[in-house]
Amino acid sequence: MSSSLTTLFSGGHFSFELWLRKNDLLEYKDLFIEHGMTSIDTISTSSSNYKALLSDSQIISAPLLISKIVVILLGLNLLRISSNLKTALER
């Protein structure tokens, strides 16, 4: 697992709170919870709730926030891919 991705884990489990803090999204915690995006598997651009989150009125009212969330989630996707490739190559 890449060191960037490892830092989001606490006690072997993904830390939603830590991820929010590291990405300066803590004030939007309730929105991520409301849209079911609270785990390493659901915080993703391929999540079924991704469009709903970006369409939320609180997010839409802050256009720069939409870009920020998209970039952060794409970055997390890249970390996942990198981690999966590294794991596959180590086998």
Backbone as XML, in Angstrom:
<?xml version="1.0"?>
<chain id="A" units="angstrom">
  <residue number="1" name="MET">
    <atom name="N" x="0.856" y="-1.176" z="0.000"/>
    <atom name="CA" x="0.000" y="0.000" z="0.000"/>
    <atom name="C" x="0.895" y="1.231" z="0.000"/>
  </residue>
  <residue number="2" name="SER">
    <atom name="N" x="0.583" y="2.214" z="-0.807"/>
    <atom name="CA" x="1.422" y="3.411" z="-0.874"/>
    <atom name="C" x="1.385" y="4.146" z="0.458"/>
  </residue>
  <residue number="3" name="SER">
    <atom name="N" x="2.449" y="4.899" z="0.745"/>
    <atom name="CA" x="2.510" y="5.601" z="2.022"/>
    <atom name="C" x="1.407" y="6.643" z="2.133"/>
  </residue>
  <residue number="4" name="SER">
    <atom name="N" x="1.013" y="7.269" z="1.009"/>
    <atom name="CA" x="-0.069" y="8.256" z="1.047"/>
    <atom name="C" x="-1.385" y="7.612" z="1.446"/>
  </residue>
  <residue number="5" name="LEU">
    <atom name="N" x="-1.625" y="6.424" z="0.927"/>
    <atom name="CA" x="-2.855" y="5.717" z="1.252"/>
    <atom name="C" x="-2.782" y="5.151" z="2.663"/>
  </residue>
  <residue number="6" name="THR">
    <atom name="N" x="-1.610" y="4.676" z="3.064"/>
    <atom name="CA" x="-1.433" y="4.114" z="4.397"/>
    <atom name="C" x="-1.735" y="5.143" z="5.472"/>
  </residue>
  <residue number="7" name="THR">
    <atom name="N" x="-1.395" y="6.408" z="5.234"/>
    <atom name="CA" x="-1.623" y="7.436" z="6.243"/>
    <atom name="C" x="-3.108" y="7.676" z="6.504"/>
  </residue>
  <residue number="8" name="LEU">
    <atom name="N" x="-3.983" y="7.175" z="5.638"/>
    <atom name="CA" x="-5.425" y="7.341" z="5.840"/>
    <atom name="C" x="-6.027" y="6.206" z="6.664"/>
  </residue>
  <residue number="9" name="PHE">
    <atom name="N" x="-5.167" y="5.295" z="7.103"/>
    <atom name="CA" x="-5.632" y="4.160" z="7.878"/>
    <atom name="C" x="-5.194" y="4.309" z="9.325"/>
  </residue>
  <residue number="10" name="SER">
    <atom name="N" x="-6.080" y="3.927" z="10.220"/>
    <atom name="CA" x="-5.786" y="3.976" z="11.641"/>
    <atom name="C" x="-6.149" y="2.615" z="12.226"/>
  </residue>
  <residue number="11" name="GLY">
    <atom name="N" x="-5.191" y="1.945" z="12.792"/>
    <atom name="CA" x="-5.458" y="0.625" z="13.355"/>
    <atom name="C" x="-5.877" y="-0.385" z="12.297"/>
  </residue>
  <residue number="12" name="GLY">
    <atom name="N" x="-5.379" y="-0.211" z="11.057"/>
    <atom name="CA" x="-5.705" y="-1.139" z="9.985"/>
    <atom name="C" x="-7.013" y="-0.849" z="9.276"/>
  </residue>
  <residue number="13" name="HIS">
    <atom name="N" x="-7.727" y="0.184" z="9.697"/>
    <atom name="CA" x="-9.006" y="0.537" z="9.093"/>
    <atom name="C" x="-8.956" y="1.947" z="8.523"/>
  </residue>
  <residue number="14" name="PHE">
    <atom name="N" x="-9.624" y="2.144" z="7.398"/>
    <atom name="CA" x="-9.699" y="3.467" z="6.789"/>
    <atom name="C" x="-10.331" y="4.442" z="7.772"/>
  </residue>
  <residue number="15" name="SER">
    <atom name="N" x="-9.711" y="5.588" z="7.934"/>
    <atom name="CA" x="-10.226" y="6.611" z="8.837"/>
    <atom name="C" x="-10.915" y="7.709" z="8.024"/>
  </residue>
  <residue number="16" name="PHE">
    <atom name="N" x="-12.227" y="7.653" z="7.989"/>
    <atom name="CA" x="-13.036" y="8.640" z="7.288"/>
    <atom name="C" x="-12.749" y="10.040" z="7.828"/>
  </residue>
  <residue number="17" name="GLU">
    <atom name="N" x="-12.695" y="10.151" z="9.138"/>
    <atom name="CA" x="-12.442" y="11.437" z="9.797"/>
    <atom name="C" x="-11.075" y="11.994" z="9.403"/>
  </residue>
  <residue number="18" name="LEU">
    <atom name="N" x="-10.062" y="11.151" z="9.402"/>
    <atom name="CA" x="-8.719" y="11.566" z="9.022"/>
    <atom name="C" x="-8.680" y="12.000" z="7.556"/>
  </residue>
  <residue number="19" name="TRP">
    <atom name="N" x="-9.366" y="11.243" z="6.692"/>
    <atom name="CA" x="-9.426" y="11.588" z="5.274"/>
    <atom name="C" x="-10.064" y="12.967" z="5.085"/>
  </residue>
  <residue number="20" name="LEU">
    <atom name="N" x="-11.160" y="13.216" z="5.799"/>
    <atom name="CA" x="-11.818" y="14.525" z="5.714"/>
    <atom name="C" x="-10.880" y="15.635" z="6.169"/>
  </residue>
  <residue number="21" name="ARG">
    <atom name="N" x="-10.200" y="15.423" z="7.301"/>
    <atom name="CA" x="-9.291" y="16.435" z="7.831"/>
    <atom name="C" x="-8.131" y="16.712" z="6.878"/>
  </residue>
  <residue number="22" name="LYS">
    <atom name="N" x="-7.517" y="15.659" z="6.361"/>
    <atom name="CA" x="-6.363" y="15.820" z="5.467"/>
    <atom name="C" x="-6.738" y="16.555" z="4.183"/>
  </residue>
  <residue number="23" name="ASN">
    <atom name="N" x="-8.008" y="16.471" z="3.793"/>
    <atom name="CA" x="-8.455" y="17.106" z="2.551"/>
    <atom name="C" x="-9.292" y="18.351" z="2.784"/>
  </residue>
  <residue number="24" name="ASP">
    <atom name="N" x="-9.284" y="18.838" z="4.022"/>
    <atom name="CA" x="-9.997" y="20.062" z="4.382"/>
    <atom name="C" x="-11.481" y="19.990" z="3.985"/>
  </residue>
  <residue number="25" name="LEU">
    <atom name="N" x="-12.098" y="18.847" z="4.287"/>
    <atom name="CA" x="-13.521" y="18.636" z="3.971"/>
    <atom name="C" x="-14.355" y="18.343" z="5.218"/>
  </residue>
  <residue number="26" name="LEU">
    <atom name="N" x="-13.770" y="18.538" z="6.389"/>
    <atom name="CA" x="-14.455" y="18.174" z="7.626"/>
    <atom name="C" x="-15.816" y="18.859" z="7.776"/>
  </residue>
  <residue number="27" name="GLU">
    <atom name="N" x="-15.937" y="20.080" z="7.300"/>
    <atom name="CA" x="-17.218" y="20.782" z="7.434"/>
    <atom name="C" x="-18.320" y="20.157" z="6.567"/>
  </residue>
  <residue number="28" name="TYR">
    <atom name="N" x="-17.930" y="19.265" z="5.655"/>
    <atom name="CA" x="-18.912" y="18.597" z="4.784"/>
    <atom name="C" x="-19.135" y="17.143" z="5.178"/>
  </residue>
  <residue number="29" name="LYS">
    <atom name="N" x="-18.698" y="16.793" z="6.370"/>
    <atom name="CA" x="-18.817" y="15.414" z="6.862"/>
    <atom name="C" x="-20.252" y="14.894" z="6.764"/>
  </residue>
  <residue number="30" name="ASP">
    <atom name="N" x="-21.211" y="15.693" z="7.199"/>
    <atom name="CA" x="-22.619" y="15.257" z="7.182"/>
    <atom name="C" x="-23.108" y="14.963" z="5.761"/>
  </residue>
  <residue number="31" name="LEU">
    <atom name="N" x="-22.618" y="15.714" z="4.784"/>
    <atom name="CA" x="-23.014" y="15.461" z="3.391"/>
    <atom name="C" x="-22.472" y="14.123" z="2.897"/>
  </residue>
  <residue number="32" name="PHE">
    <atom name="N" x="-21.221" y="13.837" z="3.220"/>
    <atom name="CA" x="-20.652" y="12.551" z="2.814"/>
    <atom name="C" x="-21.402" y="11.404" z="3.496"/>
  </residue>
  <residue number="33" name="ILE">
    <atom name="N" x="-21.751" y="11.592" z="4.755"/>
    <atom name="CA" x="-22.512" y="10.568" z="5.480"/>
    <atom name="C" x="-23.899" y="10.413" z="4.848"/>
  </residue>
  <residue number="34" name="GLU">
    <atom name="N" x="-24.563" y="11.523" z="4.595"/>
    <atom name="CA" x="-25.903" y="11.501" z="3.988"/>
    <atom name="C" x="-25.902" y="10.756" z="2.652"/>
  </residue>
  <residue number="35" name="HIS">
    <atom name="N" x="-24.827" y="10.895" z="1.910"/>
    <atom name="CA" x="-24.747" y="10.257" z="0.592"/>
    <atom name="C" x="-24.021" y="8.908" z="0.629"/>
  </residue>
  <residue number="36" name="GLY">
    <atom name="N" x="-23.802" y="8.400" z="1.833"/>
    <atom name="CA" x="-23.234" y="7.062" z="1.985"/>
    <atom name="C" x="-21.808" y="6.922" z="1.494"/>
  </residue>
  <residue number="37" name="MET">
    <atom name="N" x="-21.051" y="7.993" z="1.573"/>
    <atom name="CA" x="-19.670" y="7.970" z="1.106"/>
    <atom name="C" x="-18.735" y="8.143" z="2.307"/>
  </residue>
  <residue number="38" name="THR">
    <atom name="N" x="-18.554" y="7.037" z="3.034"/>
    <atom name="CA" x="-17.793" y="7.098" z="4.280"/>
    <atom name="C" x="-16.697" y="6.044" z="4.393"/>
  </residue>
  <residue number="39" name="SER">
    <atom name="N" x="-16.530" y="5.222" z="3.391"/>
    <atom name="CA" x="-15.511" y="4.173" z="3.466"/>
    <atom name="C" x="-14.590" y="4.257" z="2.255"/>
  </residue>
  <residue number="40" name="ILE">
    <atom name="N" x="-13.489" y="3.547" z="2.327"/>
    <atom name="CA" x="-12.533" y="3.540" z="1.218"/>
    <atom name="C" x="-13.188" y="3.042" z="-0.062"/>
  </residue>
  <residue number="41" name="ASP">
    <atom name="N" x="-14.196" y="2.207" z="0.061"/>
    <atom name="CA" x="-14.883" y="1.668" z="-1.116"/>
    <atom name="C" x="-15.952" y="2.610" z="-1.671"/>
  </residue>
  <residue number="42" name="THR">
    <atom name="N" x="-16.559" y="3.404" z="-0.816"/>
    <atom name="CA" x="-17.655" y="4.262" z="-1.266"/>
    <atom name="C" x="-17.235" y="5.686" z="-1.601"/>
  </residue>
  <residue number="43" name="ILE">
    <atom name="N" x="-16.069" y="6.111" z="-1.128"/>
    <atom name="CA" x="-15.552" y="7.439" z="-1.490"/>
    <atom name="C" x="-14.826" y="7.264" z="-2.814"/>
  </residue>
  <residue number="44" name="SER">
    <atom name="N" x="-15.595" y="7.343" z="-3.888"/>
    <atom name="CA" x="-15.060" y="7.031" z="-5.202"/>
    <atom name="C" x="-15.897" y="7.691" z="-6.291"/>
  </residue>
  <residue number="45" name="THR">
    <atom name="N" x="-15.244" y="7.989" z="-7.401"/>
    <atom name="CA" x="-15.974" y="8.551" z="-8.536"/>
    <atom name="C" x="-16.872" y="7.500" z="-9.186"/>
  </residue>
  <residue number="46" name="SER">
    <atom name="N" x="-16.649" y="6.243" z="-8.866"/>
    <atom name="CA" x="-17.501" y="5.179" z="-9.415"/>
    <atom name="C" x="-18.611" y="4.775" z="-8.449"/>
  </residue>
  <residue number="47" name="SER">
    <atom name="N" x="-18.664" y="5.425" z="-7.298"/>
    <atom name="CA" x="-19.722" y="5.147" z="-6.325"/>
    <atom name="C" x="-21.078" y="5.558" z="-6.893"/>
  </residue>
  <residue number="48" name="SER">
    <atom name="N" x="-22.088" y="4.784" z="-6.579"/>
    <atom name="CA" x="-23.438" y="5.107" z="-7.061"/>
    <atom name="C" x="-23.946" y="6.429" z="-6.480"/>
  </residue>
  <residue number="49" name="ASN">
    <atom name="N" x="-23.354" y="6.889" z="-5.395"/>
    <atom name="CA" x="-23.796" y="8.128" z="-4.749"/>
    <atom name="C" x="-22.966" y="9.349" z="-5.142"/>
  </residue>
  <residue number="50" name="TYR">
    <atom name="N" x="-21.965" y="9.145" z="-5.979"/>
    <atom name="CA" x="-21.067" y="10.234" z="-6.381"/>
    <atom name="C" x="-21.836" y="11.391" z="-7.041"/>
  </residue>
  <residue number="51" name="LYS">
    <atom name="N" x="-22.685" y="11.069" z="-7.998"/>
    <atom name="CA" x="-23.457" y="12.115" z="-8.692"/>
    <atom name="C" x="-24.390" y="12.839" z="-7.725"/>
  </residue>
  <residue number="52" name="ALA">
    <atom name="N" x="-25.002" y="12.082" z="-6.822"/>
    <atom name="CA" x="-25.916" y="12.695" z="-5.852"/>
    <atom name="C" x="-25.167" y="13.676" z="-4.944"/>
  </residue>
  <residue number="53" name="LEU">
    <atom name="N" x="-23.966" y="13.303" z="-4.528"/>
    <atom name="CA" x="-23.176" y="14.200" z="-3.688"/>
    <atom name="C" x="-22.873" y="15.496" z="-4.433"/>
  </residue>
  <residue number="54" name="LEU">
    <atom name="N" x="-22.407" y="15.376" z="-5.673"/>
    <atom name="CA" x="-22.056" y="16.568" z="-6.438"/>
    <atom name="C" x="-23.273" y="17.401" z="-6.821"/>
  </residue>
  <residue number="55" name="SER">
    <atom name="N" x="-24.452" y="16.791" z="-6.793"/>
    <atom name="CA" x="-25.689" y="17.507" z="-7.124"/>
    <atom name="C" x="-26.355" y="18.111" z="-5.896"/>
  </residue>
  <residue number="56" name="ASP">
    <atom name="N" x="-25.831" y="17.850" z="-4.727"/>
    <atom name="CA" x="-26.403" y="18.370" z="-3.484"/>
    <atom name="C" x="-26.372" y="19.898" z="-3.515"/>
  </residue>
  <residue number="57" name="SER">
    <atom name="N" x="-27.438" y="20.519" z="-3.085"/>
    <atom name="CA" x="-27.548" y="21.989" z="-3.150"/>
    <atom name="C" x="-26.423" y="22.695" z="-2.398"/>
  </residue>
  <residue number="58" name="GLN">
    <atom name="N" x="-25.949" y="22.112" z="-1.302"/>
    <atom name="CA" x="-24.866" y="22.732" z="-0.532"/>
    <atom name="C" x="-23.545" y="22.700" z="-1.322"/>
  </residue>
  <residue number="59" name="ILE">
    <atom name="N" x="-23.361" y="21.673" z="-2.119"/>
    <atom name="CA" x="-22.155" y="21.563" z="-2.933"/>
    <atom name="C" x="-22.270" y="22.465" z="-4.165"/>
  </residue>
  <residue number="60" name="ILE">
    <atom name="N" x="-23.421" y="22.431" z="-4.813"/>
    <atom name="CA" x="-23.643" y="23.234" z="-6.021"/>
    <atom name="C" x="-23.489" y="24.727" z="-5.731"/>
  </residue>
  <residue number="61" name="SER">
    <atom name="N" x="-23.837" y="25.139" z="-4.531"/>
    <atom name="CA" x="-23.751" y="26.565" z="-4.197"/>
    <atom name="C" x="-22.300" y="27.042" z="-4.072"/>
  </residue>
  <residue number="62" name="ALA">
    <atom name="N" x="-21.361" y="26.111" z="-4.104"/>
    <atom name="CA" x="-19.941" y="26.466" z="-4.023"/>
    <atom name="C" x="-19.186" y="25.787" z="-5.176"/>
  </residue>
  <residue number="63" name="PRO">
    <atom name="N" x="-19.213" y="26.392" z="-6.368"/>
    <atom name="CA" x="-18.623" y="25.765" z="-7.557"/>
    <atom name="C" x="-17.177" y="25.276" z="-7.389"/>
  </residue>
  <residue number="64" name="LEU">
    <atom name="N" x="-16.367" y="26.022" z="-6.661"/>
    <atom name="CA" x="-14.988" y="25.585" z="-6.454"/>
    <atom name="C" x="-14.930" y="24.306" z="-5.623"/>
  </residue>
  <residue number="65" name="LEU">
    <atom name="N" x="-15.913" y="24.112" z="-4.777"/>
    <atom name="CA" x="-15.966" y="22.901" z="-3.962"/>
    <atom name="C" x="-16.188" y="21.667" z="-4.835"/>
  </residue>
  <residue number="66" name="ILE">
    <atom name="N" x="-16.992" y="21.802" z="-5.877"/>
    <atom name="CA" x="-17.221" y="20.683" z="-6.805"/>
    <atom name="C" x="-15.882" y="20.244" z="-7.387"/>
  </residue>
  <residue number="67" name="SER">
    <atom name="N" x="-15.107" y="21.190" z="-7.880"/>
    <atom name="CA" x="-13.792" y="20.878" z="-8.455"/>
    <atom name="C" x="-12.878" y="20.235" z="-7.420"/>
  </residue>
  <residue number="68" name="LYS">
    <atom name="N" x="-12.892" y="20.778" z="-6.229"/>
    <atom name="CA" x="-12.050" y="20.257" z="-5.156"/>
    <atom name="C" x="-12.391" y="18.800" z="-4.858"/>
  </residue>
  <residue number="69" name="ILE">
    <atom name="N" x="-13.669" y="18.499" z="-4.721"/>
    <atom name="CA" x="-14.098" y="17.128" z="-4.429"/>
    <atom name="C" x="-13.722" y="16.186" z="-5.565"/>
  </residue>
  <residue number="70" name="VAL">
    <atom name="N" x="-13.944" y="16.619" z="-6.791"/>
    <atom name="CA" x="-13.605" y="15.780" z="-7.954"/>
    <atom name="C" x="-12.109" y="15.465" z="-7.949"/>
  </residue>
  <residue number="71" name="VAL">
    <atom name="N" x="-11.274" y="16.477" z="-7.773"/>
    <atom name="CA" x="-9.819" y="16.277" z="-7.780"/>
    <atom name="C" x="-9.392" y="15.355" z="-6.629"/>
  </residue>
  <residue number="72" name="ILE">
    <atom name="N" x="-9.936" y="15.555" z="-5.452"/>
    <atom name="CA" x="-9.577" y="14.724" z="-4.300"/>
    <atom name="C" x="-9.991" y="13.273" z="-4.521"/>
  </residue>
  <residue number="73" name="LEU">
    <atom name="N" x="-11.194" y="13.050" z="-5.035"/>
    <atom name="CA" x="-11.649" y="11.682" z="-5.279"/>
    <atom name="C" x="-10.862" y="11.015" z="-6.406"/>
  </residue>
  <residue number="74" name="LEU">
    <atom name="N" x="-10.516" y="11.766" z="-7.434"/>
    <atom name="CA" x="-9.675" y="11.206" z="-8.496"/>
    <atom name="C" x="-8.292" y="10.841" z="-7.945"/>
  </residue>
  <residue number="75" name="GLY">
    <atom name="N" x="-7.762" y="11.672" z="-7.068"/>
    <atom name="CA" x="-6.481" y="11.374" z="-6.421"/>
    <atom name="C" x="-6.548" y="10.105" z="-5.597"/>
  </residue>
  <residue number="76" name="LEU">
    <atom name="N" x="-7.637" y="9.924" z="-4.864"/>
    <atom name="CA" x="-7.824" y="8.703" z="-4.073"/>
    <atom name="C" x="-7.925" y="7.496" z="-4.992"/>
  </residue>
  <residue number="77" name="ASN">
    <atom name="N" x="-8.606" y="7.645" z="-6.120"/>
    <atom name="CA" x="-8.691" y="6.558" z="-7.101"/>
    <atom name="C" x="-7.296" y="6.182" z="-7.605"/>
  </residue>
  <residue number="78" name="LEU">
    <atom name="N" x="-6.460" y="7.187" z="-7.899"/>
    <atom name="CA" x="-5.103" y="6.918" z="-8.365"/>
    <atom name="C" x="-4.269" y="6.215" z="-7.298"/>
  </residue>
  <residue number="79" name="LEU">
    <atom name="N" x="-4.443" y="6.605" z="-6.040"/>
    <atom name="CA" x="-3.734" y="5.925" z="-4.956"/>
    <atom name="C" x="-4.151" y="4.461" z="-4.869"/>
  </residue>
  <residue number="80" name="ARG">
    <atom name="N" x="-5.455" y="4.199" z="-5.044"/>
    <atom name="CA" x="-5.949" y="2.817" z="-5.025"/>
    <atom name="C" x="-5.318" y="2.003" z="-6.148"/>
  </residue>
  <residue number="81" name="ILE">
    <atom name="N" x="-5.308" y="2.569" z="-7.352"/>
    <atom name="CA" x="-4.735" y="1.879" z="-8.518"/>
    <atom name="C" x="-3.252" y="1.601" z="-8.283"/>
  </residue>
  <residue number="82" name="SER">
    <atom name="N" x="-2.540" y="2.595" z="-7.809"/>
    <atom name="CA" x="-1.115" y="2.453" z="-7.540"/>
    <atom name="C" x="-0.871" y="1.357" z="-6.504"/>
  </residue>
  <residue number="83" name="SER">
    <atom name="N" x="-1.664" y="1.358" z="-5.463"/>
    <atom name="CA" x="-1.539" y="0.355" z="-4.409"/>
    <atom name="C" x="-1.826" y="-1.041" z="-4.950"/>
  </residue>
  <residue number="84" name="ASN">
    <atom name="N" x="-2.861" y="-1.160" z="-5.782"/>
    <atom name="CA" x="-3.217" y="-2.460" z="-6.365"/>
    <atom name="C" x="-2.118" y="-2.963" z="-7.296"/>
  </residue>
  <residue number="85" name="LEU">
    <atom name="N" x="-1.524" y="-2.060" z="-8.086"/>
    <atom name="CA" x="-0.437" y="-2.453" z="-8.983"/>
    <atom name="C" x="0.777" y="-2.907" z="-8.200"/>
  </residue>
  <residue number="86" name="LYS">
    <atom name="N" x="1.109" y="-2.161" z="-7.158"/>
    <atom name="CA" x="2.258" y="-2.518" z="-6.328"/>
    <atom name="C" x="2.051" y="-3.891" z="-5.697"/>
  </residue>
  <residue number="87" name="THR">
    <atom name="N" x="0.859" y="-4.146" z="-5.197"/>
    <atom name="CA" x="0.532" y="-5.437" z="-4.589"/>
    <atom name="C" x="0.636" y="-6.561" z="-5.626"/>
  </residue>
  <residue number="88" name="ALA">
    <atom name="N" x="0.127" y="-6.313" z="-6.813"/>
    <atom name="CA" x="0.167" y="-7.319" z="-7.879"/>
    <atom name="C" x="1.606" y="-7.623" z="-8.300"/>
  </residue>
  <residue number="89" name="LEU">
    <atom name="N" x="2.448" y="-6.599" z="-8.370"/>
    <atom name="CA" x="3.839" y="-6.790" z="-8.779"/>
    <atom name="C" x="4.652" y="-7.511" z="-7.715"/>
  </residue>
  <residue number="90" name="GLU">
    <atom name="N" x="4.250" y="-7.368" z="-6.468"/>
    <atom name="CA" x="4.972" y="-8.018" z="-5.367"/>
    <atom name="C" x="4.664" y="-9.507" z="-5.288"/>
  </residue>
  <residue number="91" name="ARG">
    <atom name="N" x="3.640" y="-9.950" z="-5.975"/>
    <atom name="CA" x="3.252" y="-11.365" z="-5.904"/>
    <atom name="C" x="4.083" y="-12.210" z="-6.794"/>
  </residue>
</chain>
